[in-house]
Amino acid sequence: TPDQPVALAGQFHTRISKGVDNPVTATAVAIESRSGDQVVDQAILVSHDLVMVSAGVLPPLRERLGKKLPDFDARKLVLTATHTHTAPVTYDFYKIPETGVMTPQEYVAFLVDRLEEVIVNAWKQRKPGGVAWGLGHAVVGHNRRSVYANGTAQMYGSTNKPDFRGLEACEDHALEILFFWNQGQPQPLA
């Protein structure tokens, strides 16, 4: 979370932050599977509170990690975003005031510094443990772009017009979950 105003992503008009209601966070988990002393595979998964992962974030981060973590294949870094519509802008889309507001480029530099720290800490603190996955389903959102006969699409477009043809894309209601535990077997909740 920056200590100065930023433009907020996720709408079609410029919004400038006036304070912090909830901090922007990033969470990383470092995973490495081994067979004896041999590395079989590895990955670092990072979730951060942004509307999306913009193109300017991953390349400089991978380059830094290549130097800081020589035993980690930086191509196996995965960044995801929580898709919040009230996080800092990381790309040029909005008209941002020239003074008093952090630019997207300044925020990306700030973000990459923080992500590097989170990722390096996760990698250096890995311990023996286990991982498993689960799959469920939950409807938590829906497609909001209506498509019309002339090929155009509109966010929140009317669906009761004669030229309405459908929604722009499918919806994914899958709820994929990863479970992690320390060395040994997972313990049931008491």
C-alpha positions, 0 to 999 in steps of 0.5 A: 500500500503506497503512502500517497494518493494513487489513481484507482483501477477498475472503472471507466473514469479516473478516481484518486484515492483519499486514504486507505480503507483496507491495505493492498496486500500480496501473499506468496507461497513457494513450492518445491518438490524433491526426490532426495537431493534432486529438485523435481519441480518448483513454483512460486504462486503470488496473489495480490490485490490489483484489478489485473496483472499488467504487462509491466510487472512480471518481466522486471520481477522475473529478471530480479528474481533470476539474480536474487534466487539463482536456485529458482527458475523465475519462469515458474513465477505465477502472479494472480490478481484478486481483481479488486476495483479499488487498487492502484493503477498499474497501466496507462488508461486514465487521465491522472493529475500531473502532481500530487498523485503517484503515476502508474510507472511509479506504482509499478516500481514500488510494487515490484520492490515489494513483490520481490521482498515477499517472493524472496522471503517465501522462497527462503522460508520454505519448509517440508510440508504437503499440498493438496487441491480441491474443486468446488463451485460457487456463483460469485460474479457474472458476465456484464457485457451484452453483445448485439447483432451489429457486433458491438458489446456494452458493459451493463448493456440492456438485454431486453433489446431486439438486437441482443444476442447474448453475453460476451463470454462464458462464466467460470464458477469453479472454486479451485483451492490449494491446501498446505500443511507442515511436515506430516499429514494434515490434521483434522479440525478439533 
